[in-house]
C-alpha cells in the first residue's frame, strides 16, 4: 500500500504535548500535514507549535475527558484549516490525583481495671 499523502491534510493530535504525540507531530509535520495540537498543558502545546512553525499548526488546550473541549477543538481546527482528515489519539498519562488524606480514625483509649 502506498503511503498516505499528507500535504494539505489536517491531523488533530490529542496528547500532543506527550512523548508519543510530540514525536508523531514532528513526523507528520515533516511530511506536510497541517496539525491541530491538542493537550492539557497549553504551554507545552504552544511551545511545540512554535517549534514546528505556526503556519501549519494550531495549538489547542483540551482534555480528552471533556466532550465540550473536544468539540471546540474540532470546530477550531475546521475553522483554521477548512477540514479535518485524521484524528490521532496519542496516549497521555492521566493527571495525578492528590493523594487521599488519611482516614479519620476516632481516637480510642483503652482502660483496664485491675
C-alpha positions in Angstrom: 0.0 0.0 0.0 1.4 3.4 -0.9 2.0 5.9 1.9 -1.0 8.1 2.8 -0.3 11.5 1.2 -0.2 14.2 3.9 0.5 17.5 2.1 -2.7 19.6 2.6 -4.3 17.1 5.0 -5.2 18.2 8.5 -4.5 16.0 11.5 -5.8 16.6 15.1 -3.4 15.0 17.6 -4.7 14.6 21.2 -2.0 14.2 23.8 0.3 16.2 21.5 2.5 17.5 24.4 3.4 14.0 25.5 6.3 12.0 24.1 4.4 9.9 21.6 2.2 12.8 20.5 5.2 15.2 20.1 7.2 12.6 18.1 4.2 11.9 15.8 3.5 15.6 15.4 7.1 16.2 14.2 6.9 13.3 11.8 3.5 14.3 10.4 4.6 17.9 10.0 7.7 16.9 8.2 5.5 15.0 5.7 3.5 18.2 5.0 0.4 17.9 7.2 -1.4 20.7 8.9 -1.6 20.0 12.6 -4.1 20.8 15.4 -2.1 20.1 18.5 -4.3 19.3 21.5 -3.3 18.7 25.0 -4.0 19.5 28.7 -0.8 21.6 29.1 -1.4 24.7 27.0 2.1 25.9 27.4 3.7 22.7 26.1 1.4 22.5 23.2 2.1 26.2 22.3 5.8 25.6 22.5 5.6 22.6 20.2 3.5 24.7 17.7 6.2 27.4 17.7 9.0 24.8 17.2 7.2 23.3 14.2 6.2 26.7 12.8 2.9 28.4 13.4 1.9 28.4 9.7 0.7 24.8 9.7 0.0 24.3 13.4 -2.8 25.2 15.8 -2.2 24.8 19.5 -5.3 23.8 21.4 -5.8 23.4 25.1 -8.1 20.4 25.5 -8.6 17.4 27.8 -10.0 14.3 26.1 -12.2 13.6 29.0 -14.1 16.9 28.4 -16.5 16.4 25.5 -17.2 20.1 25.1 -13.5 20.8 24.9 -13.1 18.2 22.2 -16.0 19.6 20.2 -14.4 23.1 20.4 -11.1 21.7 19.3 -12.6 20.1 16.2 -14.6 23.3 15.4 -11.4 25.5 15.8 -9.5 23.0 13.6 -12.0 23.2 10.8 -12.3 27.0 11.1 -8.5 27.3 10.8 -7.7 24.7 8.2 -11.1 24.2 6.4 -11.1 20.4 7.0 -10.2 17.6 9.4 -8.9 14.4 7.8 -7.3 12.4 10.6 -7.6 12.3 14.4 -4.7 10.7 16.1 -5.2 9.9 19.8 -1.8 9.7 21.4 -1.6 8.3 24.9 -1.0 10.9 27.5 -0.6 9.8 31.1 -3.6 10.7 33.3 -3.3 13.6 35.7 -2.2 12.5 39.1 -4.9 13.0 41.7 -3.7 14.3 45.0 -3.2 11.5 47.5 -6.1 10.8 49.7 -6.0 12.2 53.2 -5.6 9.7 55.9 -8.9 8.4 57.1 -10.3 10.0 60.2 -9.8 7.4 62.9 -11.6 8.0 66.1 -9.2 8.2 69.0 -9.7 5.3 71.2 -8.2 4.9 74.6 -8.1 1.6 76.4 -8.7 1.4 80.1 -8.3 -1.6 82.1 -9.5 -2.2 85.6 -7.4 -4.2 87.8 
